[in-house]
Amino acid sequence: MPIYEYECTNCGKVIEAWQKFSDPPLTTCEHCKGKLRKLISLSTFHLKGSGWYVTDYAGKKADSCSHRSEKESSKDSTSESKKKKDTES
């Protein structure tokens, strides 16, 4: 069952309610009897196991990017050391 969040327009209190999809939305605040409005919350979604893009492909791409950045940083450091040698002489 999904958890829905409601906010009271009177007192501003946020309420969480476990409801079925078929249940009618809550309309009255339990604390001040004010009107409730349904909030759109962030959902949590976690891909577990193999067979998902995140586990099968995303890791390979991230590794190659980090490998490239290491090469670029080593090139930058060698070019900087060459510049220093040229300016010293």
C-alpha positions in Angstrom: 0.0 0.0 0.0 1.3 3.5 -0.8 2.0 6.1 1.7 0.3 9.5 0.9 1.3 12.8 2.5 -1.3 15.5 3.2 -0.7 19.0 4.5 -3.2 21.0 6.5 -4.1 24.4 5.0 -4.9 25.7 8.5 -2.0 24.6 10.8 0.5 23.5 8.2 1.0 20.0 9.8 2.1 17.3 7.4 0.3 13.9 7.9 1.3 10.5 6.4 -1.4 8.0 5.7 -1.2 4.4 4.4 -4.1 4.1 1.9 -5.2 1.8 -0.9 -5.4 3.2 -4.3 -9.2 2.8 -4.1 -9.5 4.6 -0.7 -10.9 8.2 -0.9 -8.4 10.9 -0.1 -8.4 12.4 3.5 -10.1 15.8 3.7 -10.0 16.8 7.4 -7.0 17.4 9.7 -6.9 15.3 12.8 -5.4 18.1 14.9 -7.3 21.3 14.0 -10.1 20.0 11.8 -8.8 22.1 8.9 -8.8 21.2 5.2 -6.1 18.8 3.9 -4.5 18.9 0.5 -2.5 16.0 -1.0 1.2 16.5 -1.5 3.3 15.0 -4.3 6.2 13.5 -2.6 9.5 12.0 -3.9 9.3 8.3 -4.4 12.0 5.8 -3.5 12.9 3.4 -6.2 15.8 1.0 -5.9 16.9 -1.4 -8.6 18.2 -4.6 -7.0 19.9 -7.5 -8.7 21.4 -7.9 -12.1 19.8 -7.2 -15.4 19.3 -3.5 -14.9 21.0 -0.7 -16.7 22.5 0.6 -13.4 24.3 -2.7 -12.6 25.2 -3.9 -16.0 26.2 -0.8 -18.0 26.5 2.3 -15.8 29.5 1.0 -13.8 31.6 0.4 -16.9 31.0 3.9 -18.2 31.9 5.5 -14.9 35.2 3.5 -14.8 36.2 4.6 -18.3 35.5 8.2 -17.5 37.6 8.2 -14.4 40.4 6.5 -16.3 40.3 9.2 -18.9 40.4 12.0 -16.3 43.5 10.3 -14.7 45.2 10.4 -18.1 44.3 14.0 -18.7 45.4 15.1 -15.2 48.8 13.3 -15.7 49.2 15.0 -19.1 48.4 18.4 -17.5 51.0 17.8 -14.7 53.7 16.8 -17.2 53.0 19.8 -19.4 53.2 22.1 -16.3 56.5 20.6 -15.2 57.9 21.2 -18.7 56.7 24.8 -18.6 58.5 25.3 -15.2 61.7 23.8 -16.6 61.5 26.2 -19.6 61.0 29.3 -17.5 63.8 28.3 -15.1 66.4 28.1 -17.8 
